[in-house]
Amino acid sequence: MDVGKIKRLTTNEKIFTASNPKIVVASRYAFEQCCFFNQLVLTKNSYDFSILRQLFNDVGVDTYIEPNFMCTFGFNISVGNNFFANHDVTMFDFAPITIGSNVNVAPKVGFYTANYLEEPLARKAKKMVAKPITLEDGVWVGGSAIILGGVTVGANSIIGAGSVVTHDIPANVVAVGNPAKILRPIKLDD
């Protein structure tokens, strides 16, 4: 599997076809590895993060991901130190997903870097475009939130449960809703 070639196909906001055989093979491999990781944790009570560590681009220390975790490739995912992802997190990583240190992600959160093109014939042909997602240090994402491609969530911000984040969120705020809007600033410790 040529990771570099797949990255060139899907990143930098280029239009690509989701049914490209190289993409399908890489995605299938990641799916199998995620299933293996999830199965070990669920049935054998064995937490073997080395499976995801080999799949991801970069992983900090003290990273913990609960099952059932799923990603598209894994090689576009980088997480910092002290990262925690609760159950049923999905990372649709056609473009880079970069997560800082001390980030907490609640259950059923989705990170979706790719989107089909709007035009019906392009959708029928499985044409997509992907944009990166960045969560800076100290972010907390509430349960069932969705973070879309092209979004940066600033340091220490909180994304409320069920929110859909369609645009950048600045640092040190609470954002909620669909689409997510700033509710209030976070009071920082003196």
C-alpha positions as MATLAB code, in Angstrom:
seq = 'MDVGKIKRLTTNEKIFTASNPKIVVASRYAFEQCCFFNQLVLTKNSYDFSILRQLFNDVGVDTYIEPNFMCTFGFNISVGNNFFANHDVTMFDFAPITIGSNVNVAPKVGFYTANYLEEPLARKAKKMVAKPITLEDGVWVGGSAIILGGVTVGANSIIGAGSVVTHDIPANVVAVGNPAKILRPIKLDD';
ca = [
       0.000    0.000    0.000;
       1.487    3.333   -1.095;
       0.429    5.724    1.678;
       2.079    8.698   -0.044;
       0.103    8.129   -3.240;
      -3.194    7.869   -1.350;
      -2.412   11.065    0.583;
      -1.711   12.859   -2.709;
      -5.079   11.656   -4.046;
      -7.187   12.818   -1.099;
      -5.521   15.780    0.604;
      -5.038   19.438   -0.350;
      -8.734   19.826   -1.165;
      -8.414   18.002   -4.502;
     -11.427   16.239   -5.963;
     -11.042   12.454   -5.745;
     -13.169    9.374   -6.312;
     -14.006    7.351   -3.204;
     -14.174    4.152   -5.265;
     -10.530    4.443   -6.411;
      -9.066    0.935   -5.858;
      -6.062    2.277   -3.914;
      -8.391    4.140   -1.545;
     -10.624    1.082   -1.144;
      -7.670   -1.198   -0.273;
      -6.229    1.251    2.283;
      -9.645    1.840    3.834;
     -10.303   -1.895    4.081;
      -6.962   -2.429    5.831;
      -7.764    0.286    8.405;
     -11.241   -1.187    8.923;
      -9.750   -4.618    9.629;
      -7.193   -3.181   12.068;
      -9.863   -1.182   13.916;
     -12.064   -4.290   14.149;
      -9.124   -6.293   15.500;
      -8.372   -3.592   18.111;
     -12.045   -3.352   19.142;
     -12.426   -7.129   19.345;
      -9.366   -7.496   21.574;
     -10.623   -4.871   23.995;
     -14.220   -6.113   24.054;
     -13.701   -9.872   24.232;
     -10.237  -10.453   25.605;
     -10.134   -7.519   28.023;
      -6.770   -6.748   26.435;
      -5.957   -3.139   25.659;
      -3.375   -3.335   22.873;
      -2.939    0.213   21.591;
       0.034   -0.849   19.461;
      -2.481   -1.745   16.731;
      -3.693    1.848   16.434;
      -0.213    3.258   17.109;
       0.981    1.500   13.936;
      -2.043    2.733   11.992;
      -1.851    6.413   13.047;
       0.578    9.022   11.759;
       1.635   10.160   15.241;
       0.559    9.337   18.799;
       1.566   11.050   22.036;
       1.988    9.388   25.415;
      -0.953    8.454   27.655;
      -3.373    8.085   24.760;
      -6.477    5.988   25.384;
      -9.190    5.143   22.872;
     -12.263    3.098   23.834;
     -13.899    0.629   21.437;
     -15.727    0.764   19.018;
     -13.294    3.085   17.304;
     -13.298    3.409   13.510;
     -11.207    5.390   11.042;
     -10.902    5.485    7.262;
      -7.109    5.171    6.956;
      -5.416    6.080   10.232;
      -2.303    7.461    8.569;
      -3.877   10.936    8.484;
      -4.503   10.954   12.261;
      -2.116   12.612   14.730;
      -2.922   12.900   18.441;
      -0.963   14.606   21.205;
      -0.250   13.569   24.768;
      -3.028   12.640   27.197;
      -5.682   12.164   24.504;
      -8.876   10.321   25.466;
     -11.608    9.160   23.085;
     -14.681    7.479   24.539;
     -16.828    4.767   22.888;
     -17.932    4.818   19.246;
     -15.707    7.627   17.936;
     -15.395    7.771   14.140;
     -12.571    9.530   12.280;
     -13.255    9.850    8.555;
      -9.632   10.798    7.834;
      -9.402   11.417    4.094;
      -7.516   14.601    5.074;
      -5.370   15.117    8.191;
      -7.032   15.079   11.603;
      -4.649   16.751   14.036;
      -5.526   16.632   17.727;
      -3.472   18.398   20.383;
      -2.600   17.354   23.913;
      -5.047   17.050   26.819;
      -8.039   16.616   24.520;
     -11.149   14.682   25.603;
     -13.693   13.315   23.145;
     -17.032   11.975   24.431;
     -18.940    8.973   23.011;
     -20.262    8.884   19.455;
     -18.311   11.896   18.183;
     -17.703   12.012   14.432;
     -14.810   13.702   12.634;
     -15.681   13.951    8.935;
     -12.968   15.450    6.715;
     -14.551   14.463    3.383;
     -17.785   15.421    1.724;
     -19.402   14.504   -1.576;
     -19.654   17.227   -4.188;
     -23.083   18.855   -4.406;
     -23.702   18.308   -8.114;
     -25.829   15.137   -8.608;
     -23.712   13.554  -11.377;
     -20.541   14.123   -9.353;
     -22.169   12.480   -6.323;
     -23.281    9.554   -8.471;
     -19.645    9.161   -9.562;
     -18.575    9.201   -5.862;
     -16.599   12.447   -6.290;
     -15.441   13.881   -2.966;
     -13.260   16.618   -1.533;
     -11.524   16.512    1.848;
     -10.396   19.272    4.207;
      -8.344   18.888    7.404;
      -9.634   19.087   10.974;
      -7.592   20.477   13.873;
      -8.377   20.362   17.590;
      -5.889   22.434   19.553;
      -4.676   21.604   23.084;
      -7.212   21.265   25.896;
     -10.352   20.877   23.762;
     -13.332   18.911   25.084;
     -15.889   17.598   22.569;
     -19.292   16.559   23.968;
     -21.171   13.385   23.061;
     -22.554   12.887   19.553;
     -20.965   16.101   18.267;
     -19.866   16.267   14.638;
     -16.742   18.112   13.489;
     -16.641   18.772    9.736;
     -13.677   19.211    7.404;
     -11.981   22.582    7.226;
     -12.572   23.274   10.938;
     -10.108   24.288   13.647;
     -11.293   24.262   17.260;
      -9.151   26.626   19.335;
      -7.318   25.720   22.535;
      -9.370   24.941   25.653;
     -12.720   25.314   23.893;
     -15.706   23.105   24.668;
     -18.032   21.775   21.971;
     -21.444   20.951   23.439;
     -23.084   17.561   23.059;
     -24.907   17.102   19.764;
     -23.296   20.143   18.149;
     -22.383   20.256   14.464;
     -19.210   22.282   13.946;
     -19.134   23.703   10.416;
     -16.672   26.584   10.897;
     -13.686   27.501   13.056;
     -14.245   27.962   16.782;
     -11.843   30.321   18.595;
      -9.911   29.429   21.736;
     -11.445   29.516   25.219;
     -15.152   29.439   24.360;
     -18.141   27.137   24.766;
     -19.850   26.480   21.417;
     -23.146   24.611   21.014;
     -25.865   23.927   18.469;
     -26.389   23.057   14.829;
     -24.529   24.811   13.403;
     -22.342   25.380   16.468;
     -22.312   28.964   17.723;
     -20.374   30.537   20.535;
     -22.446   30.442   23.715;
     -19.976   32.192   26.013;
     -16.290   32.563   26.829;
     -14.656   30.181   29.278;
     -13.540   31.806   32.505;
      -9.826   31.109   32.733;
      -8.151   30.427   36.074;
      -6.058   33.296   37.372;
];
